Amino acid sequence: MSSATPTPTAPQAARRLPLAAPLRLGRPSDIWFKPALSVVAAVAPPSLLLVALGRLDLAMYTMAGSLCALYAHNRPYAARARVLAWVVLGMLGGLAVSLVAASLTRNAVVLVTVGAVLAAAQKALCDATRVGPPGHVILTFVSSASLFVPQTLGQVPGHLALAAAAGVWAYLVGMAPAPLRPHGPERRATAQALNAAAAYAGTGGTGDGHTGARAAAYAAVQAAWQSLLSTGNRPSATRRALERLVVRAEVALAAPADADPEHLRAWARALRGTGAVPRTDDPRADAGELLGVAAERATPPRPLWTRLGPLTPIAVRTALGCALAGYASLALGIGRPYWALVTAASLYQANITLTWSRTVQRVVGNLAGVLLFAAVVPVAHLGPLALVLCCLLFNFGAEALIGRNYWLGTVCVTPLALLVTEFAGYQPPGDLITERAVDTLVGALVGFAAAVAVTNRRAGDRVERALTTADRAREHAARLLAGPRPALAALDAARRDLAAALVDLRATADAASGEWWQRAPAQERVVLAEQSGHRTLAATVRRQGLLPDPGTGTNTEDARP
C-alpha cells in the first residue's frame, strides 16, 4: 500500500493535449488472433456465396450480421451466448430503423439526424451494459451506412433476413471454441489477475511505479471476478478452483511483501491450455471465503436505467457531435455524410483527454488508410472475388493490429470501409479517397468541438458518490472486523464489495481528472480513501486466516479458541 503523503491538486484551467503519446504502440492482446480469425470465418462464407450467385450488391447486409463475431471474446461462454444474442438483436434493430428511414425519405438532413440519435442510443446502451470492444462503433457504422442506401419498404424484410442469417452464423462462430476449451475465457482472466498481482508483489508495495501496478492489479482481479461471476449461479468445479486462485491474487495484493511473485506466475502459466487448474493447497481458501462469492452470485444486477443516467453527457456529446459532423459534410457537398458521422461517433470516450487521444488516432489512422487503399484498389478491381479477398484481409488486419493501438487498426479499417462501398458497383477511387479524407477531418474537428462544448459537469459529483461508496464499504468491513467472530461469508462479501468500490473510485477519479475546465477531483481524499481501504482489505484477509498475523506469525483462524 502507498506510504506517500497525498497532496491536494489545484484546479487547472486547461490541460495540455498530447500528440505523440496517443500514437505509441502497446503490447498486443493475448488473444488478438481470436477476433481476427473469427471475423474472417464469419464474413467469408456469406460473401463468397453471394459472389457465386452474382449478388455481391447484397454483401453489405450480410456483412452487418457477420461483424457481430467481433464481440464478447473475453466473456465466458455462458455469458458470451447472452451477449452475442443481444448484439445480433441490437444490430438488427438499428439496421431496421435505418432501412425503414431510408425507404421513407431521401432528405439527407433527416437521415443524418436519425443516424445521430441512433449513434447516441447505441453509445449509451453499449457503455451501460459494458458490452466491451468494439462497443457501439460497429453498430453505428452499420446503421449509418444503411441510411444512405436506396431502399424501398418492400425490400426491407429481405435485407433484414440476410443480416439475421449472417448474424446467426456469426453467433455460431463466436461459440464454436466452447466444446474445445469450455473454460478458456475464465482461465485467461484468472491468469491475467495472477500475473498482475505478481507484478505488484514484485514491487513489494513500495518504490517507483507501485501505485500504478497496484491499480492495474486490482483492476485485473476485479475483471477476473466479473468474468467468473458472469457464468451463472451454478459454478463448475473448474470455476471454483479458478475462484480460489483469484482469492490468492487478492491475498498478494493485500500483502505484497509476503507474496511470492514466481509462485503466482507459475499458477498463471499452468492455466494455459486445457490442463487441470492448479490447487492452492490452502484449505482455508476452500472453505469460508468462497461463500461470499456465492452470495454475490445471488445478488441481482443493478437495473439498466440506473446505469444509463450517468452516461447522459456522453450520449448528448455523441448526438450533437454526430449531427453537426453530418450537417457539415452535407454543407461541403460530400456524398457520404455518414463517414463524418461515424468518425465523430468513434471519438467519444470517458473524458475530454481520452477523446482527444482517440481523435488523434482516428485522423492519423484514416489518412494512412486512404493511402493504403490507393495502393490496393487496383488489385480489388480485378473482380468480385478479388474484392472479397481484399476485404477479408483487411478484416483480419484490423483486428490483429487494433490491440497495439487504435490508429494502427484504423489503417486497415479505412480501406475496408472504402471497399465495402464497391459491393454495389464500381466507384472512382479518386472520389472515394478525397471524400473519405475530408469527412475524416470534418468529423474529427466537429466531433471534438462538440465534446468540448458539452462538458461533463457531473464528473465531480460522481467522484463524491464513489468516495462515499468506498467509505461506506470500508466502514462496513471495519465493523465486521471489530466484532468477536464475524461470519466468513459476510466478511468475504464485505471484502469483495470494498475491492470493487476502490476499483470504481480509481476509474471515476481518472475519468473526472481528464475533463477540461472542470474543478479537479478531490485527489487528496481519493488517495486517503484508497490507502485506508487497502489497509482494511489487508485486515480482512488476515482475519480470514489467509495471511499470517504480523503480531503472532500464525494464521488468525488458527489462533482462535
C-alpha positions, 0 to 999 in steps of 0.5 A: 500500500502507498506510504506517500503523503497525498497532496491536494491538486489545484484546479487547472484551467486547461490541460495540455493535449498530447500528440505523440503519446496517443500514437505509441504502440502497446503490447498486443492482446493475448488473444488478438488472433481470436477476433481476427480469425473469427471475423474472417470465418464469419464474413467469408462464407456469406460473401463468397456465396453471394459472389457465386450467385452474382449478388455481391450488391447484397454483401453489405447486409450480410456483412452487418450480421457477420461483424457481430463475431467481433464481440464478447471474446473475453466473456465466458461462454455462458455469458458470451451466448447472452451477449452475442444474442443481444448484439445480433438483436441490437444490430438488427434493430438499428439496421431496421430503423435505418432501412425503414428511414431510408425507404421513407425519405431521401432528405439527407438532413433527416437521415443524418439526424436519425443516424445521430440519435441512433449513434447516441442510443447505441453509445449509451446502451453499449457503455451501460451494459459494458458490452466491451470492444468494439462497443457501439462503433460497429453498430453505428457504422452499420446503421449509418451506412444503411441510411444512405442506401436506396431502399424501398419498404418492400425490400426491407424484410429481405435485407433484414433476413440476410443480416439475421442469417449472417448474424446467426452464423456469426453467433455460431462462430463466436461459440464454436471454441466452447466444446474445445476449451469450455473454460478458456475465457475464465482461465485467461482472466484468472491468469491475467489477475495472477500475473498482475498481482505478481507484478505488484508483489514484485514491487513489494508495495513500495518504490517507483511505479507501485501505485500504478501496478497496484491499480492495474492489479486490482483492476485485473482481479476485479475483471477476473471476478466479473468474468467468473461471476458472469457464468451463472449461479451454478459454478463448475468445479473448474470455476471454483478452483479458478475462484480460489486462485483469484482469492490468492491474487487478492491475498498478494495484493493485500500483502505484497511483501509476503507474496511470492511473485514466481509462485503466482506466475507459475499458477498463471502459466499452468492455466494455459491450455486445457490442463487441470487448474492448479490447487492452492493447497490452502484449505482455508481458501476452500472453505469460508471465503468462497461463500461470499462469492456465492452470495454475490452470485445471488445478488441481482444486477443493478437495473439498466436505467440506473446505469444509463443516467450517468452516461447522459453527457456522453450520449448528448456529446455523441448526438450533437457531435454526430449531427453537426459532423453530418450537417457539415459534410452535407454543407461541403457537398460530400456524398457520404455524410455518414463517414463524418458521422461515424468518425465523430461517433468513434471519438467519444470516450470517458473524458475530454483527454481520452477523446482527444487521444482517440481523435488523434488516432482516428485522423492519423489512422484514416489518412494512412488508410486512404493511402493504403487503399490507393495502393490496393484498389487496383488489385480489388478491381480485378473482380468480385472475388478479388474484392472479397479477398481484399476485404477479408484481409483487411478484416483480419488486419484490423483486428490483429493490429487494433490491440497495439493501438487504435490508429494502427487498426484504423489503417486497415479499417479505412480501406475496408470501409472504402471497399465495402462501398464497391459491393454495389458497383464500381466507384472512382477511387479518386472520389472515394479517397478525397471524400473519405479524407475530408469527412475524416477531418470534418468529423474529427474537428466537429466531433471534438468541438462538440465534446468540448462544448458539452462538458461533463459537469457531473464528473465531480459529483460522481467522484463524491458518490464513489468516495462515499461508496468506498467509505461506506464499504470500508466502514462496513468491513471495519465493523465486521472486523471489530466484532468477536467472530464475524461470519466468513461469508459476510466478511468475504462479501464485505471484502469483495464489495470494498475491492470493487468500490476502490476499483470504481473510485480509481476509474471515476477519479481518472475519468473526472481528472481528464475533463477540461475546465472542470474543478479537479477531483478531490485527489487528496481524499481519493488517495486517503480513501484508497490507502485506508481501504487497502489497509482494511482489505489487508485486515480482512484477509488476515482475519480470514486466516489467509495471511499470517498475523504480523503480531503472532506469525500464525494464521488468525483462524488458527489462533482462535479458541 
